[in-house]
Amino acid sequence: MPKIEMHVHIEGTMSPELRWALAQRHKIPVLNYRTGMACQSLLELKGLYQLLDDVEEGGVEGGMPRFFALYYGGFEVLKDEDDFYQLAIDYYQRAASMNVRYCEPFFDPQGHTRRGVSMSAMLAGFRKAQLEAAERFNVQSQWIMCFLRDMSSESALDHYLAALPYREMIIGIGLDSLETDRPPLLFGEVFSQARKDGFKITCHCDVGDKDTLRNIHQVIHHFGGTGADRVDHGLDAVYEPTLLEALNEKDVGMTICPWGYLCYSGQENVLDRVRRLYSTGVKIAIGSDDPAYMEDVWLSHSLYLLRVACGFTNDDFVKLQRNAIEVCWAPEDTKMAIMNELELFSANFKGMKIEARAITP
């Protein structure tokens, strides 16, 4: 099935193999966050990526602090244009293997500039991979620049202005990282400016955060002045009828990452809520999130999870991809081409019983 992916953090796709290779190239240590000492081998590093305890017992031991230790730890090996190119081209190749035709990867510039990496090196590497992926893999893409909400709004504005010369590759502006006590409207100025400048806007609203319903409300109604184009995560909206009504009335799409919620939220009935949200008519689309740090579970694996755990049918999967096409920010001709391919796929398999095929990460 042709697919679109809108919720994947490029830094969250870094395999232990790539991280180790870049560390060796730059002659820098890879810290084992458990011991505080440098990893002595790729095998030791791979062990850090094996996070899951029993998800039914509340997810990963250590939860989000452990995730962020791994996630931001991976940034340290990204130094120059070639590193960012290699990170991105590895993702594009994986996307092509899943029949992803179009994607909108997130990137976190502040996590790199605060280490002394230039915007030009970062974005030149991403741009080179983006153009090559379209040619080699038939994967079209545009980038979403995210600000770290645990940094200042002034820093967000500075990075926004610094990225304007690269807007040919950046379609949207987002907000991610630690959400606690950092509501979206703290960054209202920069997102209002982004809206005026013609960017699409979105925002993470994490599952289980103490203020997530308030934050979803801000994003839907006020972010960027009139409300965002999409909400990333936001699964807890299923508990609030007024939010569901607003999502449908304003035709705001949502990007949902079910495996990440199972891993890290520690909450019950996650998959039931995904099913319920889908049933309300809200246009949800499934994403990989940070697959390298979530047991190497990617978009295809998450769809398989919905098949076996939520009873999603072939028609449901086609509907999810129609949703993704409708709420993505691709050019209209790209959308039309993917929609035509999807409808042909659907017609060819209409009425056939297709057994779920196990996918081993």
Stockholm file with secondary structure:
# STOCKHOLM 1.0

chainA/1-361         MPKIEMHVHIEGTMSPELRWALAQRHKIPVLNYRTGMACQSLLELKGLYQLLDDVEEGGVEGGMPRFFALYYGGFEVLKDEDDFYQLAIDYYQRAASMNVRYCEPFFDPQGHTRRGVSMSAMLAGFRKAQLEAAERFNVQSQWIMCFLRDMSSESALDHYLAALPYREMIIGIGLDSLETDRPPLLFGEVFSQARKDGFKITCHCDVGDKDTLRNIHQVIHHFGGTGADRVDHGLDAVYEPTLLEALNEKDVGMTICPWGYLCYSGQENVLDRVRRLYSTGVKIAIGSDDPAYMEDVWLSHSLYLLRVACGFTNDDFVKLQRNAIEVCWAPEDTKMAIMNELELFSANFKGMKIEARAITP
#=GR chainA/1-361 SS CCEEECCBBGGGGCCHHHHHHHHHHHTCCCBCTTTSSBCCSHHHHHHHHCCCSCGGGTSSTTHHHHHHHHHHHHHTTCCSHHHHHHHHHHHHHHHHHTTEEEECCEECTHHHHTTTCCHHHHHHHHHHHHHHHHHHTCCEECEEEEEETTSCHHHHHHHHHHHGGGTTTEEEEEEESCCTTCCGGGGHHHHHHHHHTTCEECCEECTTCTTHHHHHHHHHHTGGGTCCSEEEECGGGGGCHHHHHHHHHTTCEEEECHHHHHHHTCCSSHHHHHHHHHHTTCCEEECCBSGGGTTTCCHHHHHHHHHHHHCCCHHHHHHHHHHHHHHSCCCHHHHHHHHHHHHHHHHHHTTCCCCCCCCCC
#=GC SS_cons         CCEEECCBBGGGGCCHHHHHHHHHHHTCCCBCTTTSSBCCSHHHHHHHHCCCSCGGGTSSTTHHHHHHHHHHHHHTTCCSHHHHHHHHHHHHHHHHHTTEEEECCEECTHHHHTTTCCHHHHHHHHHHHHHHHHHHTCCEECEEEEEETTSCHHHHHHHHHHHGGGTTTEEEEEEESCCTTCCGGGGHHHHHHHHHTTCEECCEECTTCTTHHHHHHHHHHTGGGTCCSEEEECGGGGGCHHHHHHHHHTTCEEEECHHHHHHHTCCSSHHHHHHHHHHTTCCEEECCBSGGGTTTCCHHHHHHHHHHHHCCCHHHHHHHHHHHHHHSCCCHHHHHHHHHHHHHHHHHHTTCCCCCCCCCC
//
